[in-house]
Amino acid sequence: MKRFIFRFVILTVMLVRLPLAGVWLAGYPILRYIEFPPESHYVRHAPFDEAAFAAYSLFILVAELL
């Protein structure tokens, strides 16, 4: 039983602390990643690209027809 508890504690520490350590080492603010409820107000989405849309549509159309 002690071995199970030891492994459980080690796994829990690894699952919680290692991702936060990676955020800290990368230089990002940790508070952004531990906010509750999580909000994605800091995400900047790429703009719509009509050329990429046309290329993907053409690729799908050709794949469907063959």
C-alpha positions in Angstrom: 0.0 0.0 0.0 2.9 2.4 0.8 4.3 1.7 -2.7 1.0 2.6 -4.3 0.7 5.9 -2.3 4.3 6.8 -3.1 3.7 6.2 -6.9 0.4 8.1 -6.7 2.1 11.1 -5.1 4.9 11.1 -7.5 2.6 10.9 -10.5 0.4 13.7 -9.1 3.4 16.0 -8.6 4.6 15.3 -12.1 1.2 15.9 -13.7 0.7 19.2 -11.9 4.2 20.7 -11.4 6.0 19.8 -14.6 3.7 21.7 -17.0 3.9 24.7 -14.7 7.6 24.4 -14.6 7.7 24.4 -18.4 5.5 27.5 -18.5 7.8 29.2 -16.0 11.0 28.2 -17.9 9.5 29.5 -21.2 9.0 32.9 -19.5 5.3 33.0 -19.8 3.1 34.3 -16.9 1.9 31.3 -14.8 -1.3 33.1 -13.6 -2.7 32.9 -17.2 -2.5 29.1 -17.0 -4.1 28.6 -13.6 -7.1 30.9 -13.8 -10.5 29.5 -13.1 -12.7 29.3 -15.0 -10.3 29.2 -17.9 -10.8 31.9 -20.5 -9.1 32.3 -23.8 -9.2 36.0 -24.1 -5.4 36.2 -24.8 -5.6 34.0 -27.9 -5.0 35.8 -31.2 -6.5 33.8 -34.1 -5.1 33.9 -37.6 -7.0 35.9 -40.1 -9.1 34.2 -42.8 -7.1 33.4 -45.9 -9.2 33.1 -49.0 -6.4 31.6 -51.0 -5.9 28.8 -48.5 -9.6 28.2 -48.4 -9.8 27.9 -52.1 -6.7 25.5 -52.2 -8.2 23.2 -49.6 -11.6 23.2 -51.2 -10.1 22.4 -54.6 -8.0 19.6 -53.0 -11.1 18.1 -51.3 -13.1 18.4 -54.5 -10.4 16.6 -56.5 -10.0 13.9 -53.9 -13.8 13.3 -53.8 -14.0 13.0 -57.6 -11.2 10.5 -58.0 
